């Protein structure tokens, strides 16, 4: 079978795995982003010092939502289709990037990346559109920065800037380029273009950090702050990328992470062992694999300091380098093994497990969207005309998300939501003032 047909099968399997998400509605931050698209002007979104940015300076994503809302309104299907198409585009770009290591190598890595369950949130949740979109821009910048023509290099810088303006997780992109040049022994040859990329990244990071400082607004208010928790989260991200098959096969396999978090000394010990393993890997591995590992670690740094912990949507870009490492190790084992057919079968079984888990995650998201929509319908039906305040014994979602959803439904009328508990909304009508 030709590589194009295999790649087409990978696309088909990915689309089928995420099919239930396409029929899902809007949940959680989806409503907040649509409300923002309606209420914040283009000038404010493009102003890096606008107080409404808090810690999220992501004008490209916000412009995208503004355009989507203008054309499609609150119809959820286009938002879900966009996420899936962006993910498939990233798979195609990743295959093109990895093809230099061999077509079989590239196809294996693309399949793992396309179906990896740790990335499902970035595909099924419209509000996470910034991660696959920024990954696509970053991949474009990576693949064009080595061009010989000045126009190609300018395109690379433009794509890198677009990635930075979409999601701050791509801030280490210039460092990744330096690592790739180091692995290929071409640092001197690419010095000029790398200097330009490092300068662009430095300017973005300075602006990103300057906004909170100018307005005396700590970054911590938005959930991002420096601290030891960042090191703990890196370990948990690596666990998600590496051990996800085991955690899926054993439903309570992830419980040890909670056990670890409750014991600081044990978590510190795990971090030290992890650092030692990384150092040993770098010392023993080929230069290319060391660069991949360092790239994955560098890309995890900016997202590991969010205080809410491991959010799998942030793994979209780092997962590419992790899958390259996994395929490289797997190929070495495969070539030394006398049972190649068994290893092929094991790899196919792993992909099936991944696809089944993606389908399960999509079904779970669909169920949440249905329950959210039913709750909104009940609340809206029970609301008298002119109501501006709601007191609910329980909320189906965070009060801010519920308020945003009602404001979108009621054309931006302000609502104050008071919830005693956040859980699935009972069928009894809420008390309304």
C-alpha positions in Angstrom: 0.0 0.0 0.0 1.3 3.4 -0.9 2.2 6.0 1.8 -0.6 8.3 0.5 -3.2 5.6 1.0 -1.9 4.8 4.5 -2.0 8.5 5.4 -5.6 8.6 4.1 -6.5 5.7 6.3 -4.9 7.5 9.3 -7.1 10.5 8.5 -10.2 8.3 8.2 -9.5 6.5 11.5 -9.0 9.8 13.3 -12.2 11.3 11.9 -14.2 8.2 12.9 -12.7 8.3 16.4 -13.8 11.9 16.9 -17.1 11.6 15.0 -19.3 11.9 18.2 -17.7 15.3 18.9 -19.0 16.7 15.6 -22.6 16.3 16.8 -21.9 17.9 20.2 -23.0 21.3 21.4 -21.1 24.1 23.3 -19.8 23.7 26.8 -17.9 25.7 29.4 -15.4 28.2 27.9 -17.1 28.0 24.5 -19.8 30.3 25.7 -17.3 32.7 27.3 -15.3 33.0 24.0 -18.5 33.6 22.0 -19.6 36.3 24.4 -16.2 37.9 24.2 -16.2 37.8 20.5 -19.5 39.8 20.6 -18.5 42.3 23.3 -14.8 43.1 22.7 -13.8 45.3 19.8 -11.0 44.4 17.3 -8.9 47.3 18.5 -9.1 46.1 22.1 -8.2 42.5 21.1 -5.1 43.7 19.2 -3.9 45.9 22.1 -1.5 43.9 24.2 -2.0 46.1 27.2 -5.9 45.9 27.2 -6.8 44.9 30.7 -9.4 42.4 29.5 -6.6 40.1 28.3 -5.7 39.1 31.8 -2.9 36.6 31.2 -4.2 35.3 27.9 -2.7 37.4 25.1 -4.2 35.3 22.2 -5.5 37.8 19.6 -5.3 35.3 16.7 -7.7 32.9 18.5 -10.0 35.7 19.5 -10.1 37.1 16.0 -10.9 33.6 14.7 -13.8 33.3 17.2 -15.0 36.8 16.2 -15.2 35.7 12.6 -16.8 32.4 13.4 -19.4 34.0 15.5 -20.2 36.6 12.8 -20.8 33.8 10.2 -22.1 30.9 12.2 -23.4 32.3 15.5 -23.8 29.6 18.1 -24.1 26.7 15.7 -21.6 24.3 17.2 -20.9 22.1 14.1 -18.5 24.6 12.4 -16.5 25.0 15.6 -16.1 21.2 16.0 -15.3 20.7 12.3 -12.7 23.4 12.5 -10.9 21.7 15.4 -10.9 18.4 13.6 -9.6 19.8 10.4 -6.8 21.7 12.2 -5.7 18.5 13.9 -5.7 16.6 10.6 -3.7 19.4 9.0 -1.2 19.2 11.8 -0.9 15.4 11.2 -0.2 16.0 7.5 2.4 18.7 8.3 4.0 16.5 10.9 4.2 13.6 8.4 5.9 15.9 5.9 8.4 17.0 8.6 9.2 13.5 9.7 9.4 12.1 6.1 13.1 13.0 6.1 13.7 10.2 8.6 12.0 7.6 6.3 8.4 7.1 5.1 7.7 4.2 7.4 9.1 6.2 10.3 7.0 9.2 9.4 3.8 7.2 8.9 4.2 5.5 12.3 4.8 8.8 14.1 1.9 10.4 12.3 -0.5 7.6 13.3 0.6 7.8 17.0 0.2 11.6 17.0 -3.2 11.5 15.2 -4.8 9.1 17.6 -2.9 9.7 20.9 -5.6 10.0 23.6 -3.8 12.6 25.5 -4.5 15.1 22.7 -8.3 14.4 22.5 -9.2 17.6 24.4 -7.6 19.8 21.8 -9.7 18.1 19.1 -13.1 17.7 20.7 -13.4 21.0 22.6 -13.9 24.1 20.5 -12.5 26.4 23.2 -9.1 24.6 22.8 -8.8 25.6 19.1 -5.8 27.7 19.9 -3.6 24.7 20.5 -4.0 22.9 17.2 -4.0 26.3 15.3 -0.8 27.4 17.0 0.8 24.0 16.4 0.0 24.3 12.7 1.6 27.8 12.5 4.6 26.5 14.4 5.0 23.5 12.1 4.9 25.8 9.1 7.6 28.0 10.7 9.8 25.0 11.4 9.5 23.7 7.9 10.2 27.0 6.2 13.0 28.5 8.4 15.6 26.4 6.6 14.7 27.8 3.2 17.5 29.4 1.1 15.3 32.3 -0.3 14.7 35.4 1.8 11.0 35.3 1.1 10.8 31.8 2.5 12.5 32.9 5.7 10.2 35.9 6.0 7.3 33.5 5.8 8.8 31.4 8.5 9.1 34.4 10.8 5.5 35.5 10.0 4.2 32.0 10.8 6.2 32.0 14.1 4.6 35.3 15.1 1.2 34.0 14.2 1.9 31.0 16.5 2.9 33.3 19.3 -0.2 35.4 18.9 -2.4 32.3 18.9 -1.2 30.6 22.1 1.7 31.3 24.5 2.7 27.6 24.6 4.6 28.1 21.4 6.9 30.7 23.0 9.9 28.2 23.0 9.6 27.7 19.2 12.9 29.5 18.6 14.6 27.3 21.1 13.3 24.2 19.2 14.8 25.6 16.0 18.1 26.0 17.7 18.0 22.4 19.0 17.1 21.1 15.5 20.0 23.0 14.0 22.3 21.7 16.7 21.2 18.1 16.0 22.0 18.6 12.3 25.3 20.4 13.1 24.1 23.5 11.2 24.1 26.2 13.9 26.6 28.4 12.0 24.8 27.9 8.7 21.5 29.0 10.2 22.8 31.7 12.5 21.0 34.7 10.8 17.5 33.1 10.6 17.9 31.7 14.2 18.8 35.1 15.5 15.7 36.6 13.8 13.5 34.0 15.4 15.0 34.3 18.8 14.5 38.1 18.7 10.9 37.7 17.7 10.3 35.2 20.5 12.0 37.5 23.0 9.7 40.5 22.0 6.6 38.3 22.3 7.6 37.1 25.8 8.4 40.6 26.9 5.0 41.9 25.7 3.2 38.9 27.2 4.8 39.6 30.6 4.5 43.4 30.4 0.7 43.5 30.2 0.2 42.3 33.8 3.0 44.5 35.1 1.7 47.7 33.4 -1.7 47.2 35.0 -0.4 45.9 38.3 -2.2 42.7 37.6 -0.3 39.6 38.8 -0.2 36.8 36.2 -1.3 34.6 39.1 -4.8 36.1 38.9 -5.2 34.2 35.6 -3.9 30.9 36.9 -0.3 31.2 35.7 2.5 31.7 38.2 6.1 30.6 38.7 6.7 27.9 41.4 7.7 24.4 42.1 4.3 23.1 40.9 5.6 23.6 37.4 8.2 20.9 37.9 5.6 18.5 39.3 3.3 19.2 36.3 6.1 18.4 33.8 6.4 14.9 35.3 2.6 14.5 35.1 2.6 15.6 31.4 5.3 13.1 30.6 3.3 10.4 32.3 0.2 11.3 30.2 2.3 11.1 27.0 4.2 7.9 27.9 2.0 5.7 30.0 -1.5 6.6 28.7 -2.1 3.1 27.3 -1.5 1.6 30.7 -3.7 4.2 32.4 -6.5 3.5 30.0 -6.3 -0.3 30.3 -6.4 0.1 34.1 -9.2 2.6 34.9 -7.7 3.5 38.3 -4.1 3.6 37.0 -4.0 7.4 37.3 -4.9 7.4 41.0 -1.2 7.2 41.9 -0.8 10.8 40.6 -3.2 12.0 43.4 -1.2 9.9 45.9 2.0 11.5 44.7 0.6 15.1 44.9 -0.4 14.6 48.5 3.2 13.7 49.5 5.6 16.5 48.6 8.7 14.6 49.5 7.7 11.7 47.2 6.9 14.1 44.4 10.3 15.8 44.8 12.0 12.4 44.7 10.1 11.5 41.5 11.2 14.8 39.9 14.8 14.1 40.8 14.6 10.5 39.3 12.9 12.0 36.3 15.7 14.6 35.9 18.4 11.9 36.2 16.6 9.7 33.6 16.5 12.7 31.2 20.2 13.4 31.8 21.1 9.7 31.2 19.0 9.6 28.0 20.7 12.7 26.6 24.2 11.3 27.5 23.5 7.9 25.9 21.2 8.8 22.9 22.1 10.0 19.4 22.2 13.7 19.0 18.9 13.7 17.0 16.9 12.0 19.8 18.5 14.3 22.4 17.3 17.3 20.5 13.7 15.8 20.3 13.7 15.2 24.0 15.0 18.6 24.8 12.4 20.2 22.4 9.5 18.3 24.2 10.8 19.4 27.6 11.2 23.0 26.5 7.7 23.2 25.0 6.2 21.8 28.3 7.8 24.6 30.3 5.3 27.5 29.6 2.2 25.4 30.2 3.4 23.6 33.3 3.1 26.7 35.4 -0.7 27.0 35.1 -1.9 26.4 38.6 -4.8 24.1 37.5 -2.3 21.4 36.6 -2.2 18.9 33.7 -4.5 20.0 30.9 -4.0 17.7 27.9 -4.9 20.3 25.3 -1.5 21.9 25.9 0.3 18.7 24.8 -0.5 19.1 21.1 2.9 20.5 20.0 5.2 18.7 22.5 3.5 15.4 21.6 5.1 15.5 18.2 8.6 15.2 19.5 7.5 12.6 22.0 6.1 10.4 19.3 9.3 10.8 17.3 11.2 9.5 20.3 8.7 6.6 20.8 9.0 5.6 17.2 12.8 5.8 17.3 13.0 3.5 20.3 10.3 1.2 19.0 12.2 0.8 15.6 15.4 -0.2 17.4 13.5 -2.8 19.4 11.7 -3.9 16.3 14.9 -4.3 14.2 16.7 -6.3 16.9 13.7 -8.5 17.6 13.2 -11.8 15.9 9.4 -11.5 16.1 8.7 -8.6 13.8 5.1 -9.7 13.0 4.3 -9.7 16.7 5.6 -6.2 17.1 3.6 -5.0 14.1 0.5 -6.6 15.6 1.2 -4.9 19.0 1.6 -1.5 17.3 -1.8 -1.9 15.5 -3.4 -3.0 18.8 -2.0 0.1 20.4 -3.5 2.3 17.7 -6.9 0.5 18.1 -6.8 1.2 21.9 -6.0 4.8 21.2 -8.9 5.1 18.7 -11.3 3.5 21.1 -10.3 5.8 23.9 -10.7 8.8 21.6 -14.2 7.7 20.7 -15.0 7.2 24.4 -13.7 10.7 25.1 -15.8 12.1 22.3 -18.9 10.3 23.6 -18.3 11.8 27.1 -18.0 15.3 25.6 -21.2 14.7 23.7 -23.0 13.7 26.8 -21.8 16.7 28.7 -22.9 19.0 25.9 -26.4 17.4 25.8 -26.8 17.8 29.6 -25.6 21.4 29.5 -28.1 22.2 26.7 -30.9 20.6 28.6 -30.1 22.5 31.7 -29.9 25.8 29.8 -33.3 25.1 28.2 -34.9 24.4 31.7 -33.3 27.5 33.2 -34.4 29.7 30.3 -37.9 28.3 30.4 -38.2 28.9 34.1 -37.0 32.5 33.9 -39.6 35.3 34.0 -39.2 38.2 31.6 -36.7 40.8 32.8 -34.9 38.5 35.4 -31.4 39.7 36.0 -30.3 37.5 39.0 -30.5 33.7 39.5 -30.0 31.8 42.7 -29.5 28.1 42.0 -29.1 25.3 44.5 -26.8 23.6 42.0 -25.2 24.6 38.7 -24.5 22.3 35.7 -21.3 24.2 35.1 -19.1 27.0 36.6 -21.3 30.1 37.4 -19.1 32.2 35.0 -19.8 29.8 32.1 -23.5 29.6 32.9 -23.7 33.4 33.0 -21.9 33.7 29.7 -24.2 31.1 28.1 -27.3 33.0 29.3 -25.9 36.3 28.1 -25.3 34.8 24.7 -28.8 33.3 24.5 -30.4 36.5 25.8 -28.4 38.8 23.6 -25.8 40.1 26.1 -28.2 41.0 28.9 -26.2 41.0 32.1 -26.9 38.2 34.6 -25.6 37.5 38.1 -25.4 33.9 39.0 -25.3 32.6 42.6 -24.7 28.8 43.0 -24.5 26.9 46.2 -22.9 23.9 44.5 -21.6 23.0 41.1 -22.9 19.7 39.9 -25.4 18.2 37.5 -28.5 20.3 37.7 -31.6 18.6 39.1 -34.8 18.5 37.1 -36.6 20.8 39.7 -36.8 24.4 38.4 -34.3 26.8 39.9 -35.4 29.6 42.2 -35.4 32.9 40.4 -35.4 36.5 41.7 
